[in-house]
Amino acid sequence: MKRLSLSLLLFLPAFQAVAQGLFKTDTLPPAIKEDVRSGQKTLSERIVKIEDFSMMASPTGEADFVKFVQTLPGVASGSDGSSNYYVRGGNMGGNIQTLDGVPVYGASHLAGLTTVYPSEVISVAEFQVGGFSSEEGNLSSSHIKLRSKDGSFDTFSAKGDVSNFMLGGYVDAPLIENKLSLNAAVRVSPAGLEFKALKGLMDPDAVSIKDADAAIYDLYAKLKYRLDATRSLSLTAFHSLDKYNFLMDSGSEDKMTWNNAMLIAQYDAPWRKKGGTLGVTASMNHYGNSQGMLKQMDQTSNNLLIRSLLDEGMLHACVNTGAGRKWRLQYGLKLRMARFNPGSARVLETTGLFPKTSSPLMNDVHWNITGTAHGQLERGSYDRSMLRLAGRLNYNSAAGIAPEASALLRIRIFKHLGLEVTGDYLTQFYHTLEGIPLGWSLDMIVPPSRRFRPEQTKQAYAGLYSDAGNHHFSAGAYYKEMSNLVYFSDATKLFDSAIAGWEENIEVGTGTSRGLEFLYEKTSGLATWRLSYTWSKTDRLFPNLNKGEVFPAKFDREHIFNASTSARVLSRERLNVSIATLFTYQSGHWETVTAGSWWDDNFITGLVEQKFYTSLNNYRMPPYIRWDISALLEFTGRKHPQTLNIGVYNVLNRHNPFALSYDPDNDQWKQISLLPIMPSLKYSISF
C-alpha cells in the first residue's frame, strides 16, 4: 500500500475545505528544539464481517475493512486517514492482502484514503497476525484474506450508490439459470471534476495546486459455472487505476500513477471421501506505479521519473480432507513466477556552469521463481480446544531452500477461560522500499538477491481469552524479531544513477518488537461495544546508520487505544436507524529533526549551510487523537430499498500531526496536518 504524496493529499480533502484553512501548520513549542538537542475473535485470527466496518465513518464515505483492522490490538495506523497499517512492529510492506488467494500489491485507492475493493463483491474478510495456516506465505507481518461472492444462479439484483468521491454500480445476475452466474461492480471517481468545480471557493493559502486532473476507477467481474452439483469453475477479472496530474503554484508539474490488473481462474471439486475438497487456482497479476516531476530549480530544469513494475503468475493446488477420526489435513503445491522491473530516470538541463545530463528510463528486469510444498494438521474448534501445525518448504531461485513453520494452540482451561499460544517462522520473497521521503508516493517493490536476502520473522504470542455470554475478552503478549529489513539511506539520490540506482542506496538491518494487547467486546441484538489497547516498543538496527546504534521505528506508537460502539436506535416497518462512533488515541510517530547546522565554504557555490542530526527518529510527534461518528438510515418495505450513510470524520477538528517542516525564515519547526473535520455521505439504492 502507498505512501502519500503531499500534493495529492492537499488535492483530495480540499473538496470539503470551502472557507476553511485546511492544512494548518502549528508552530511547535520551543521545548522541542531543546529536547532534540538532548467471527473468530482471537488475537491471532479474526473474521471481519461486513457489518463490522460498513458503518464506520471515513474521509471518502466508502466502507473500508482496513479502517476496521486499524482499530484492532497490535495494529498501528500510518498517515492520517490513509489505509496504511503496521502490525506488531513490522513494516507496511510485510502485510499482504489476497483476493481469492491471489496477492493484491496495490490495495490503496484515492491516495490511500480507501481501498480498491468494492464492499459489495466481498463475502468474507479474515485478518490473521499469527499461527498462520499452511497455504499462506510470502509475508512477514499479517494477512488479510478476502473471499469474493458468488453470483446468484436464480435471482437478478442490482445496486447503485454515490458517495463523496465515488459513483458505483453492482449487478448480480443468473446468465444461465442454475448453471452460470455473474456478479460485477464498477466504481468511478469524479475527483478531478470536483476539484475544478470547487477550486474557486477554496482558500488559496490552504491549497497550493493551480490545476489538477485525475482518472480513478476500479472494475470487477466474476463468472461462475456449475459443472455439476459438486464441481464448479470460476473466472474473475479485476482492474484498478489511480492517475493524477498536478500543476503547482510553484511551477512544478507532478504526475502519479498506480494500477492493478488481475485474472483468476479457479476449479473446485470434492476430493475422495470424508468431505474433502480440491481447489486449483491459476492467476496472472500485474502491479505498477510511477511518479514523475518536472520542476525548475534555480537555473536547472529537473525532469524526474521513477517506477516499479511487478508481473506475477501463480499456480496453486490445495486439498482439504479428514485424517483419522478427529484430525483435518491440508496440503498442496504452489508455483510462483515473478518479473520485477524497478527503474528510474533523470534529465537535467542547465544554463549555468554544468552541462545537460540525462539518464533514460531503462528496463532492469529481475526474474524470481518460488516453489512451495505446504502441509497442515488441525484438530478441534475455536469454541473449544484447538491445535494447528503448519509448515512450508520453499525453494526460491535467489535464496535457495527456505523452510517455514507456524503453530497455534488453544486450550480451554475452564468453562469461560482459555489459553492461546502461537509461534511463527516466516520468510518473505520480496522487499518493499519504504524509505522514500515526504512528497513521493512510490513504494518500490524489489526482488530478493544475494545482497538483499529475503525478509524473515520469528515471533511468538501467548495470552488468555474468555467468552461468557455476550462478553469476549482477550489479553496477551508478543515478541517479534525481524531480519534482512531494507531501508533507503539517502532516497534523494534515487534519480542520480543511470539506470536503477536504488541498489546503491539501501541498507540492510534488523528489528525487534514486543508488546501487550487487550481486547474487550460485548455484543447484543441491538448494540456492540469494543475496547482495544496496545502497548508496544519497536526498534530498528542498521549497522551503517545512526552510528550503528538502535533507533525507534518511524511508526513505533507506544500506546494505542480504540473505543467503538454501534447500536440500532430506531426500528420501524419502513425505517431503521443505527448510529456508530469511534474514538482513537495513539502515541505520536517518530520524526528526524536537525540538531543544528554549520557552514561549508565551497569555491564554486560559496557558503552552503549543512545540517547535522543527533540520531535517526529523534523526536516523537504529538499524540494522534480522533473521534468519528456516523448514522445509517435504512429505508425498507419498499420496491427499491435504499440506505443513507452519514458520517463525520474527525469531529473534534483536531489537526493531527503528519510531518515536520522547518521554516528557515523564522527559525521554527512547524507541524504539517492533513485532514480536518470532514463530513461524508453515501446513498445506495437496490433493485
N, C-alpha and C positions, 0 to 999 in steps of 0.2 A: 504494500500500500504506500502512497506517495507522500513525500514531503511537500509542503505547500509553498508555492511561490508567493512572496509578499504582494506583488502586483495583482495576482489572481485573488488573493484573499481580500484585497481592497475592492476588487471588482464585484464579487458576488453579493456580499452583505450590503453593498451600497444601495441596493434597490429599496431597502427598508429604512434608509437613513435620511429621509427628507427632513430638512430643518434640524438635523442633529449632527454635531461633530462626532463622527462615528469612531475614528481611530484615535482616540485620546492618548496623548503622551503625558505621563505623570512624572514629574521630577522626583527622583528617589531621594530619600533622606541623606544628608551629608554623612551620617554614620556609616553608610555603606562603603564609602571610599576608605574610611579608616579601617573597617573590618577587613576589606580585601587586602589592604597593605599589611594586615596582621593574619421434571419427569423423574429423571434421575437426579435427585437432589443431594449429590455428594460434592465434595470439594475437588474431586478428580474428574468426574463426568457429569454432564447436565444436559438434559433435553430442553431446548428452548422452544417454547410454544409460541405460536403467532400472537396469542393474546398477551404474552409477556411483554412484547415490545410494540404492539400495534397502536397503543395509546400514548406512547412516550412523545413528549414534545421534542422537536428537532428544528434546527435552523431552516431546513428546506420544506418541512411539513411532510416528508416522506417517512414511512415506517422503516426502521433500520435495526436489525437484530444486533449489530455491532454496538449500538448505543446501549443495549441491554447488557451485553457482555462486559462493557466498560464499568458496570456497577457491581460486578461480582468480585469476591475476595481474590487477592493475588494479581489483580489486573490494574495497571496504571494507564491513564489516558495520555495522549500526546498533546498536540496543539488544540486550542480551544475550538470546540465544535467539530473537530475532524474525526475520521474513522480510525486514526492511529491508536494502537494499544500495545502495551508491553506486559508480558506475562511472567511473573516470578523472576524478574531481573533480566530476562532475555532481551535480545534486540528485536525490533519490529519485524525484521526480515526472518526471524525464527518462527513466526506464526504462519501457518498455512491454512488456506481456505480451499475446499474442494466442492465441486458441483458434480454429484453422482460419481464421486471418486476421482475426478479429474481436477488438478490444481488450477486455480484462477489467480494469476500472479498480479494482475492489476485490478484489485477489487474496489478501488475508490472511484467516486463519481462526483461531479460538481466540486472539483478541487478538494476532495476528501470529505466534504460535508455530509455525504451519504454513500451508500454502496451501489454497485451496478446491478443488483438483483431486484426485480420487481417482487414484492412480497406475495403477490397472487400466485406465483409459479412455485413457491417453496412449500413443501408438505411438512418437513421437519428439519430442525437445525440442532445439531449436537455439538456442544463445546466441551473439549477434553484437554486437560492440562497434565495428566499423569496416569500411569498404568495403562498405556496405550495398547490397543488391540493390534493383532499381527499384520493386518492389511495396511495399516498406516505406516508412514515412513517419510524420509526426506524432510524432516522438520527437527527443530531443536527447542521449541517452547510450547506451542499449543496447536490444536487442530479444530477448526470449525467445519463440520461435515454437513453439507446441505444436500437434501434429497428433494428432487423435483416431483411435482404432482403428475399423476397420470390423467389424461383427458377422459371425459365421460364417454361411455360406449352407447348410451341410450338417451341422453338429455342434452339439449343445447342451452348454454348460458353465456352471458357476456357482461362486461363491466367497463365503465368509463370513469375517469377521475381527473381532477385538476387540483394542483397544489401551487405553492409559491413559485416554484421553479420547474415544474414538470406537468406535462399533459400526457395521460396514459390511457391505454385501452387493453382489454383482456378478453379472449374468447376461448370457450371450451365446447367442442363440438364432436359428435359422432359422424365420421365420414362414411363408414360402412357399419351399420348397426351391429353391435356385439362383436365386431371384428377390428375396426380401425378407428382410432380416436386422434384428435388434435387438440392441443392447448397451446396458445400463443399469446405473447404480450409485446407491446411496444410502448416506449416512453420517449418523449422528445422535450427538450428544454428550450423555451423561448428566451433564455437569459440575455442573449445579445440584443434582441429587440427591446426587452425590458430596460436594459441599460440606456439605449438610445432614447427611449421614451421619457425616462426619468432623470436623465443627466442634467437637464436644465433646472430641476428642482433641488439638486444636491448642493451641499455646502462645498464650494471649490477647495477649501482648505482641508476637507476631510478625504477627498478623492483626487488623486494625482493623475488620473487617466484622462487623456484628451479624447481618445476614441477607442472603441473595442468592438470585437466581433467574436462569435462563438458558435461552434457546432457541437451539440451534446445530445446523445441518444443511446438507447440500448434496444436490441431486438432479440426475441427469444421465441423458439418454436420447438415442439416435441410431438412426434408421431409415434404411436404405439400400436402394434399389430399383434393380435392373438392368433398364434398358430393352432392352438387347441386350448383345452381348459386349464392346462398347467404350464404351457410354454408360450413365450412372447418375445418379440423383437421390438426395439425402440431406437429412434434416431432423433438426436437433439442437436439443434444449432443455436449458437449464441454469439452475438457481436455487440460490442460497446465502443463508443468513441467519445473522447473529450478533446476538443481542439479550440485553442484560444489565441487571439491576436490582440495585442495592446499597443497603442501609441501613447507614450507617456508625455507629460508636460515637459519633462527634461529633454525631449527629443529622441529618446531611445525607443526602439521597437522590440517588443518581446513576443515570442511565439512558443507555445507549448502544446504538445500532443501526447496522448496515451490511448491505447486501444487494445481490445481483446477480440480474438476470433477463435471459436471452438466448434468442433464437430465430434459428437459422441455417439457411438453405436453400441448397443447392449443386447445381450441374449440371456434370458433367464429360463431355467428349466429345473425340474426335480432331479435329485441325484440319488440313485439307488433307493435304499429303504430308509426307514426311521425318520421320514420327513426331511431328508437332506435336500439342499438346493445347490445349483451350479449357476454362477454368474460369470459371464465373459464380457469384458469391456475393451473396445478399441477406440482410440481417440487421436485427434490432431488438435494442437493447441498453439496459438500464436499470441505473443505479447510484445508490444513495442511502446517505447516512449522516447520523446526527444524534447529538447528545449534549445532555442536559439535567441540570440540578442544582437541587434545592430545598434551600436552606441558610439557617439562621438565623445572622445576623452581628450581634452586639450587639442593638440594638433594631430591626433591619431583617430582614425576610423576603425573601430573594432567590429568584426563580424564573427560571432562565435556560435558554435553548434556542438551539441553533444547528444548522443542517442544510446539506446540499449535495446537490442532485439533478442528474442528468445523464441525458437520454434521447437516444439516437442511432440514426439509421437510415443504412444504408450499402448501396450497390450497386456491385459491382466485377466487371469482366470482364477476364480476363488470358489472353494467348496465349503459349505457349512453342513455338518451332519452330526449324528449322535455317535458316541464312542462308549460302549458299555451301557449300563442302565442309567447312570447319573451324570456322565460327562458329555460335554459338547466339544466337537472338534472343528477347527477351521484350518485350512491350508490352501496354498496357492502359489502361483508363479507370476512375476511381473517383469516386463522388459520395458525400459525407458531409454529413448534416444533423443538427446537434446543438442540443439545447434545454437550456441551463444555467439552474439555478434555485437560487442560493445565497441564504441569508437568515438572520436572527437575531431573537431576541425577548428582552425583559427585563421583568420585573414586580417592582417594589419596594414593599413595604408596611412602613411605619414608624410607631411610636408616639412618635417623637421630634419634633424641630423641623420636619423636612421632610415634606411630604405624600406620599401614594401616587403613584407614577409608573408608567407602563406603556408598552410598545410591542408591538404584535401581530406575530405571525409572518406576514408577507405575501409573496406571490409577487414575485420580482424576476427575471423571465424575460428571458433573452438568447438570441436565435436566432443560429446561426452556420453558414454553409454553406461547404464546401470542395470544389472540383472539381479533380481531378488527372489529368493525362495523363503516363504514365511509359513509359520505354523503356530497354532494356539490350542491350549486345552482350557476348558472353563467348566466350573461346577457351581451350582447354587443359583441364587437370585438376589436382586438388590434389596428386596424387602426382608431377606433373611441373611444367612451367611453365604459368602461367595469367594471363590478363588479363581484367578485367571493367570496363566503363564503363557507369555507370548515371546516369540523370537523371530529374527530376520537374519538371513545370511546374504550379504550384498557383495557383488563384485562390480567395482567401478573402474572404468578404463584409466582414470587418472590417479586413483588412490589404492587400487588393488582390492583385497578382501577386507570387508568391514562388517563384523557381526554386531547385532543389536539385540537388546533384551528388555522386556517390561514385565512387571508383576503387579497384581492388585489383589489384596486380601481384605475381606470384610467379615468380621466376626461379631455375631450378636451375643454380647456378654449377658445382658439382662433383657427383659421384655422391651424396654424403651431405650436401651443404651447399647451402642456398638462401637467397635474399633475398626478403623480403616488405615491400611498401610499400603503405599505404592512405592515402586522403585523403577527407574528407567536409565538405560544407557543408549543414547540416541546419536545418530550421525546425519548430517545434512549435506547434500552433494551440490550445493551452490552457495554463493555469498551475495548478500545484498549490501552494497556500499552506501552507508547512511551518513557519511561524514561531510557531505556537500553543504556549504554554508547557507545561511539565510538568503533567500532570493532565488534559489534554484529548486525546482520541484522534482528533479530527477533522482530516483534511486536506481543505481546501475546494478544489474544482475550479472554476475560473472561466474565462470565455472571454477571448480577446484583444480589444483595443479600441484606439482611437487613443492612449489614455494608456498602456495596458499592451500594448505591441506583442508579437507572437509571439516566443518564445524562439528564439535562433539559436546555432548551434555551428559553429565552424571547428576541425577537428582533423586531425592528421597523425601517422602511425606508420611507423617503419622498424625492421626487425630481421632477424636471421639465424635460420634453423631448420635442424635436422639430424635425419635419420632413418637410423638404422643398425641393422638388425635389429629387435630389441625395444626399442631405445632411441629416445627422442624428446627433443629439446632445442630450446628457442627463447629468444631474448634480444633485447630491443628497447627503443626509447624512443618516447614520445609527447609531443605538445604540444597543448594544447586552450585555445581562447578561447570564452567564453560571454557573450552579451549579452542584455539585456532580462530578466534574472533578477528575481524578485519576492521580497519579504521583509516579514513583519509587523514594523513598527517598534514597535508597542505593542499586542499582542494582547489585553491586559487590557481595552481599550476596545471590544472587538468587540461587546459587548452594549449599549453605551451609545446607539447610534443607533436611530432609529425603525424603519428597515427594514433595508437591507443595508449596515451601516456599515463593512464590510470594505474598501470602496474608499478610505476616508479614512485608513486606517492601513497602507498598503502603500508601500514604497519600491522603486524600480527601479534595478538596478545591473548590474555586470559581474563576471566571474570568469575566472581563469586556472588551469590545472593543467599540471604537467609531471611526468614520471615515468619510471622504468626498470622493466621487467618481465622476469622469468625463470621458466622452467618446465622441469622435467625429469621424464620419465615412463619407466618400464620396465614392460613387460607380458610375462607368460609364460602358460603354460597354467593355472597354479595360483595365481599371485600378481600383484599390481600395486603398484607404488610410485610416489608422486607427491610432488614438492617444488616449491613455488612461492614467489617472493619479489617484493615490490613496494616500491620507494622512490618516494615522491611528495611533492609540495608543491602545495597548493591554497589559493588566496586569493579573497577577495571584496572588491569596492569599491562602496560605495553613497554617493553624494555627500552625502546628508543624515544619514548615520550615521557614528559613530566619528570625528567631525571631518573627514570626507572622506578619511580615511586607510585604507589597505589593512589588512584583518584576516584571520586564518585561517578557513577554513570549519569548521563545527562538527565534521564527520567527516573532517577532514584528518589522516589517520593516516600518519605519515611512513614507518614500517616495518611491513610486513605479511609474516609468514612462516607457511606452512602445510606440514605434512608428514603424509601419509596412506599407509596400506597396507591391502590386503585379501588374504587368502590362504585357499585350501582346505586344511584341516589333516587332514581325515578323509574318505575316500570309500569307502563300503560299499554293498552291494546295497540295503539298506533305510534307510541313514542317511548323509547328507553334512553335514559341519560346516565352516563358514567363520568366520573372525574378521576384524575390521576395527578400525582405530584412526585417530584424527585428533588432531594437536597443532597449536594455533594460537597465535601471538604477534602482537599488534597494538599499536602505539603508542596511547596513550590519546587519546580525543577531547577537544575543547575545551569549556570552560565559562566563563561570565562571572561573576566574583567581585567583590564590592564591595571598594573600597579603603579605605573609611571612611564616616563619617556626620556630619551636622550637624543642629542643632535649629532648626525653624521655629516661631515663635510666632504662632499663628493666633487671632484674637479669638473665634472660635466653638469650635474644638476644643482650643485651648490649645497646649502644646508638642507638636510632631509630629516624630519622627525621620525625616530624609531621608537616603537612601543616595547615594553617588556612586561612579563607576566610572572606572578609568584608561582602559579600552578594551574593545571587544567581544571575546569569546572570548580572555580574557587569561590563562587558566590551562589547561595541558594535564593531563588526568587521568592517574592511574597506568596502566600498560600493562594490556591485556586479555590474559589467558593462560588457555587452556582445553585440557583433554585429555579425549577421549571414547574409549570402547571399546564394541564390540558383537560379538555372535556370532549366526550364523544356523544353525539346525538344520533340515534338510530331511528329512522322513520320507517316503521314496519307496517304490516297489514295492508300494503298497497300492491298494485300491479307491478310497480317497479320500485323495490326497496331502495332507500337512499341513506347515506351516512354523511355526517359533517363532523370533522375532527378539527377542533380549535385549540391552539396551543400558544403558550408564551414562554419562550426560551430566555433564560437569564432575567427573571422577574426583578431581581434586585438592581438590574442595570449596572452590575459591577464590572469594571474594566480590568479583567483578569490578565495577568502577565503572560506575554508571548515571547518577547525577546528584549534585549537591552540595546540601546543605541547611544553612542557618545556624541555630544554636541560640543565641538571644539570652541565655538564662539563664546559659549557661556561656561565652559569647563564643567559640564554636568553630564551625568548619566541619566538617560530617560528610558522609561518603560514603554514599550510598544504593546498596545492591546488591540484585539481584533473584533470581537463580537459584543455589541451592546445588547440591550433588551430587544428581542426580535419576535414579533407575533408571527404565527404560521396558521395556515388554513388548508384543509384538504376536503374536497367534496367528491363523493362517489355515488354512482347510480348503477343498479344492476338490472339486467334484462333476462 
